């Protein structure tokens, strides 16, 4: 047998296995196994390679983590990102202002939003192409200056004489602006852009905070146009998008309308009644709830029917949704037909009915109609063909007990004729309605249609049958409601007027009454089915519901009657000649200007206790809110979402304070409500960058402390292993603190703290079981390599290989036993 020639000692080491830790046991195993040497050094090399690979794996992960963190701590001047963030923040702010405006329609909002977006997109494109910080700042500011000019429009004063605040920057009005692609019907003056470029040279290319501030301010100067014909005098600093729950609650309690922008409040007067005080530009306007009934007259001018008859045929209710929004519900013919007090129900025979709104209310979304019918009573109905003057008559047997219709005033109405025609409210083939219409005063024909159908007093034999647009008959023919002929049926409740006075003051019709017809700028008008004769009338109720947005500043601008009266709200009217009787009812529901006994406008200080104290307190709240908003909006270390949340908190605090002031009954209580309100507003703190860094460092330190405590309390680690792991934790901690120190925003500091905490937690403390598994794996890999080397040796006999393999196996089992017995 060929003798083995060992290059090193032939003695096999022997060890007495005591309580050893896993690491020591695996090292001893390596010495034991690899003490069996061969005629080459491949086993020794394999051992070294295995150990080095094992060590380098853990080490490489640590080094990789440290490297990544170190790279992340290298701060590159990021003028492009700063500029883009400034553009985004300004655009978001402008979009919020536009979308929250209540004095412009959706089309105008879309155009203004598009104009702002186009300006922002062009800015970003130029910023992307910029090659220096100076270029970036220049493109940022140029475009935002131009965007500022985009939004500037002439504001109409009360006498419609338009003036521009700045003649060098003011653009033409929306109506007259040249319609060029991408301009959203505005005139962006090139001189403004050139001026912006000139101004920018004073801003250092590295002073990106200044550029961001300038960009934000310029974009936010983009003003909203007016399309209502009423000047909006509310200072933009007092605009609030959050409803005040207290004000909303009072509105529902008193049937008044909540404030849309904290320009009004509801107070309990000295007489025990509730009043709404609207304050615009320092002027106070006093309103109280209105629930007024008016009826038509006979040939000699006597009232027909009573106020009770009105309420029996028209029922109006409303729910205040807060922030000037109201959900209205109007029920026509609640008893499924006309019914005066003490009389039987009469089925409907082409009964005309409608709702007119004053211009301080704008419909938001769809108008819904629910037709509730007696399914046991058939009726005659008419269908029509487009562009045809004839109608087809038929009988509806067993009508459906409930049918739902709806229309959107913006999308489902013919802009010329006012005809409502959609899948959800068909105009021609509708078994429950004849010719639904929606008229507005935005066009000349719309004004004429609204006036001649809703207000004009027609003769006994003359009827309004032809549309003002084309002279063709309305669908369903006559649609007149004769409102100019109506007189007050309520015994009391109309300030400065009495029972029997004409309710409408209409210059065009030569009617001298109480409330101006010119204040109603929109009306929806309907006509039932049904025909005279047994089994022919329609027995149905019509439930109409819709949501409106109210604007206080528009309310005070409503046209006054010669006596100073104003009405704000809706008027629901019925006009139906059937069975030889004219049914003419109107219910006006909303608010009216409060007058004193002499007929003069009521002064707030004469009806509201401690009014001057309350007014001063409200001003203090307004001033505190304006200052807080300014502090929040000029902060450079917080993002827009954080600003919005802070502004919401301050605004809610202001709303709560104002409502507390309105409920106070003594000067001392008002003073306390003021002090509490100012204090609560000031409690809304803008977090400083230093505070954000301190908080982030605390997060890192807490994570490091927990991880080190876990390491030091582990009883399966040696002191050297604990030291190594603690060093890794400390390295991750210092890297995180460096990133926090370099942060320039609160979000950046918070993210650096979160990343640091995550990296600290990645330093894993191995469990005893995991350590044993790893040690066993090292043993098995070493044994496998050794056996493979033995079996592939061509200078060994089979018996020699067997003997050597047995030695390897014995060493392996000895090592595994030691590993299993290890306690650390």
C-alpha positions, 0 to 999 in steps of 0.5 A: 500500500502506498504510504501517504506523504503529509506535508505537515504534521502527521499528528491529529489534534484532539480536543476536549469539548467543553461548553463552547460557543457556536463560533468556536465549535465551528473553528475547531471543526475546521482545524480538525477536519483540515488537519487531515492533509494531503499531498497538495494544499487544496484542502487548506485553500478550500478552508481559507476560501470558505472562511473568507467567503463567509466573513465577506458576506456579512461584511459586504452587506454592512459595507453596502449599507454604509456605502448607500447611506454615505452616497445618499448623504451627498447633497447635490444642488437641486435647483430644478427640483426646487423650481418644479416644486414651487411651480406645483405648489403655486399651481395647486394653490391657484387650482384650489382658489379657482375651484372654490370660487362661487361667482364663476361657472364651471366652464370659466373654472375649466378655462382658468384651470387650463390657463394656469396648467398651461403656464405651469407646464411651459415653466417645467419644460423650460426648467428641464431644458435649463443648463444652470441654476440661473437659467432654472430660476429665470424660467421659473420666474418668467413663466409664473409672472406670465401666469400672473398676468393670465389671471388678471381681469378687470373687475366690474364695479357696481355701476359696471365701469371697469377699472384695472388695478395695474394698467401695465399688467391688467389683461382684457376681460374674459369676454373680450380677450382674443381667443388664442390657443392655450390662452384660455381666453386671456391676454398674456402680455409679453411685456410682463414676461420681459419684466419678469426676466428683468426682475429676476436678475436680482435673485441669485441663482443659488437662492432658490428659496427666493425664486420659489417664493416669487413663483408662488406669489405670482401664480397666486395673484392670478385673479378670477373673472366675474360672470354674474354681473354682481361685484364680489367685494369679499376680501380674498384673505377671508375666503374659507373652504371649510364649513363652520359646524356651529354656523351650519347648525344655526342656519338649520335651526333658523331657516337662514343660510350659512356663510360661504366665507365667514362674511356673515353670522347668525345672531339672536336679536333683542326681540328673541328672533334670529338675524343674519348679519352680512358684513362686506367692506365694513358695512353691515346688512341685516336679514331674517328668514322669509316664508311668504305666500302670494296668490293670483287675483281675479278680474277686478284684482281681488286675491284668489285663495288663501295663504293656507291654500298655498301651503296645501299645494306647495311645500318647501323645505331646505337643509343647510349643508354648511359653507353656503350650500343648501339642499332644497326640496319643493313638493308641488301638489303634495296630495297628488292633485290640487286641493284647497283647504276644505275641498276635495283633491282635483286631478291635474289638467296641464297644470303649470308650475316652476321654481325661480331662484335669485342670482345669489344662489347658483345650482350645483349639480343635477336637479332631481324630480320624483313623480309620485302618482296614484297607480289606480287612476289612469290619465290622458297624456300628450307626446310631441315630435321635434319641430312639429306643432302637433301632439299625439294624445293617449291614455296611461293605464295604471301609471307607475307609482314612482318615476324619477327624472333629473337634468343638469342645467349645464349639459341637458338644456338647449342654450337657445330655446331653454328646452330640457331634453336628456335621457333622464328627462326627455322633452318630447316623449314624456308621459308625465311632463309636457315641455320642461324648460330651464331659462337663465338671463345669460342671453337676451332670448333667455331673459325674454323667455324667463320674463314672459313665461314667469312674470308677465301678466297676460290678458284673459285670452292671450297666452305665451305660446311662442319661444323668444328664440325662434318664434315657434311654439313651446313644447306643450304650448302655453307656459305662463305663470303670471307672477306680476299679477300676484299679491301678498296673501300672508297676513304678516311677515313682509317687511315694509309691505302688507296683505294685498300688496303686489309681491313683484316689482317689475320695471319691464311690466310696469308693476310696482311691488315689493321684490324686484323681478330683476333679481331672479336670473334662473327658472325651471318650468314644468307642465303636467299631463292630464285633460278635462273629463272623467278619467282624464286628469293626472293624480300626481305629486312632483318632488323637486330637489337640488343643491345651491351655493350661496354667496353673501356678497351677491346677496347684499348687491341684489336690487332693492325695491323703492322701499329698500326691500330685498328677497333672497331665495326661491319662489315656487309657483303654480298657475292652472286653469281647470274645472272653471277655476284659476289656481294661482299660488306662490311661495317665496322661501329664503331671506329678506332684508330686515326693515324697522317700523319706519320702513328703513333698513334695520341697523345691526346695533339696534337689534343685536345685543352688544353688536359693536363689541361683537363686531370688534371681536370678529375683526380681531378674529379676522386679523388673527386668521389673516396673520396666521394664514400669512405665516403658514403660506410663507413658510418654506420648510413645509409642503402644500398639504401640510400648509392646507391642514394648518390653514384648515385648523386655523380657519376652523378655530376662527369659525368656532370663535365667531359662532361663540361670539354670536352666541354671547349675550354679554360684553364679558362673554364676547371678550372671552370668546374673542380671547379664546378664539385668538388663542386657539388660532395662534395655537396652530403652530408652523413646525420649524425646520429645527424642530423637525430635525430634533424630532427626526434625531429623536426617532433615530436615537430611540431606534439605536437605543432599542437596537443596542439594548437588544444586542447587549442583552443577547446571551448567545453573542460573544463580546466581540460579536456584540461590539461588531453589531453595536459598531454597525448600529452606531455607523447607521446612526451617524449616517442618519444624523448627517442626512438629517442635518443636511435636510432643508425641509421638514419632510426631508428631515422626517424622511432622513429620520425614517430611513435612518431608523430603518437602516438601524433595524436592519442590523440583525441580532442572530438568534442561537438557533440561527447561529447553530444552523449557520455553523452546521452549514459551514461544517457540512460544506467543509466536510463535503469539499473534503470528501469530494477531494478524497474521492477524486484523488487518483493516488489513493486506494479505495480502502485509503479513501474509505479510511479518510472519509471515515475520519472526516465523518467522525470529525463532522459528527464531533463538530455537530455535537459541539454545536448542538451543545453550545449555549451562546 
